[in-house]
Amino acid sequence: MARKFFVGGNFKMNGTKESIKSIVKGLNEAQLDSNVEVVIAPPALFLQLASSELKKDNVAVSAQNVYDKPNGAYTGEISVAQLKDSDIHWTILGHSERRTLLGETDEVVASKTKFAIDGGVSVIWCCGESLEEREGGNTISVIERQLAALAAKVSGDDWKKIVIAYEPIWAIGTGKVATVQQAQEVHEAIRKWLRANVSEAVADETRILYGGSVNGKNCKDLAKEKDIDGFLVGGASLKPEFIDIVNSNL
Ligand code: PEP
């Protein structure tokens, strides 16, 4: 089964009402490859603004995080039901910035993922190794550990609501993109792991995105790899070149 190319834009803690409106206007006016699913993730405060400004069917809005409790005394958090109530059907989870700066463990990320899916919100689930882990030859074992924690919580059709983003931590926001070979090697390993530990169908159908200093120049070569099904883009998603990344295959 062909996997639809997917490009996510993670705005992180950037933007103002004006700049978000201007990015969305750029997307509304652009010629976007209709074979690509596009999801932009502005800060929580601007989710509804982005949503109301968007005029394109193949562009959706995503949160950057969600909590794994239905409601209650969790100051500062946002629930899955609140996302749904605001017509937001995607969230990023497990971004390395949340894992490292906010101490989210593999288990917490997996639990949030399950909670989001059960509540009807699809997940861009991030994984990736640090530079130290790569240099120690532990890249694949780190990713497999993260995947195992996820697979312990999700099953069956849950996988249809997950897009995996492989984001080597050393490549995020550093300008140091993984080589095409490094990225393809890990993507292939993720697919192999899914085949061995989940199912043939999940391995064949799950989209695996690459993230880490993707830009308008390096996207085309990465997009040609057979196991790279799109990108999760940070810095460049705030710039006009995001359109070039969406259109990597044209
Ligand atoms: C990200 O934050 O998900 C990311 C990939 O960032 P950047 O593209 O800036 O490296």
Residues whose N, C-alpha, C, O or C-beta is under 5 A from the ligand:
A	BS01	PEP	N10 A171 I172 G173 T174 G211 G212 S213 V214 L232 V233 G234 G235 A236
